[in-house]
């Protein structure tokens, strides 16, 4: 049977890594992970995975907040420019994590996290730049919504880093985002109204040699333009509305990082 070590980690808005890791070691010092990786490595990977999820979701938020511009076909040249996107992305991420990516070297986070966060910013900016060219091109009317942004960024980031990012939900619109059994279990927990908001679920699996983390997502007012009521009615992208309410869980970001002891 596969050996596993599971954690449920409460949300941490500011990552004071030394103190946070120290408190975790105090609780788990007698429980060395069976994956073969040192406990401090596991803690660093969990921190890295959560920060990556926050950064991807922050990018989704920027795209979400710029929908009024992006969806106006007559003003496609006003689609958010990469430099504006990056500034807003860094601001939102800073407010959510307490980490200023403009001064990343000073941040008290793992070196591996710094490298991957830089890469995710670069990939996100590239995807926005390419989408802007699409908007100024043939005028196909493609809706550059948060889901499309997230999917493109996740695919490219995974190809370049081998750290897998994925958007998923219990009933995803895109079949490629369907959850695997582990993701489904976490999504079912997130869907419970009593589940603590923004609490992540992570797991170490010895067989696969990887850390998996699930980061819950919640609906905003702009999300409800497509995913709210009336349930079943087609939204502006042609999909049936799910009838979600404000603040309801709407899926998760799945992160899988290989463990290298």
FENDAZI-V390172 format. One record per pair of residues at least 24 apart in sequence whose ideal C-beta (glycine too) atoms are under 6 Angstrom apart, sorted by sequence separation. I is the first residue (numbers start at 0). GAP is how many residues later the second one is. If there is no record, write none. Layout:
I;GAP + I;GAP
This chain:
126;25 + 218;25 + 61;26 + 126;26 + 189;26 + 61;27 + 218;27 + 4;28 + 185;28 + 123;29 + 217;29 + 218;29 + 58;30 + 122;30 + 2;31 + 57;31 + 60;31 + 217;31 + 218;31 + 122;33 + 215;33 + 216;33 + 57;34 + 122;34 + 216;34 + 57;35 + 216;35 + 215;36 + 119;37 + 214;37 + 54;38 + 213;38 + 214;38 + 85;39 + 213;40 + 53;42 + 118;42 + 212;42 + 53;43 + 81;43 + 84;43 + 211;44 + 81;46 + 209;46 + 210;46 + 81;47 + 209;48 + 209;49 + 208;50 + 78;53 + 78;56 + 190;58 + 75;59 + 76;59 + 189;59 + 75;60 + 47;62 + 50;62 + 47;64 + 47;65 + 54;65 + 58;65 + 186;65 + 43;66 + 172;66 + 72;68 + 182;71 + 69;74 + 63;82 + 168;82 + 62;83 + 167;83 + 13;84 + 167;84 + 59;86 + 62;86 + 167;86 + 165;88 + 59;90 + 164;90 + 16;91 + 16;92 + 163;92 + 14;94 + 142;94 + 162;94 + 55;109 + 49;150 + 66;155 + 45;156 + 63;158 + 52;162 + 48;164 + 44;166 + 34;169 + 32;171 + 34;171 + 33;172 + 10;187 + 10;188 + 9;189 + 8;191 + 7;193 + 6;195 + 5;197 + 55;197 + 4;199 + 52;200 + 3;201 + 52;202 + 2;203 + 51;203 + 1;205 + 48;206 + 48;208 + 44;212 + 36;222 + 34;224 + 36;224 + 35;225
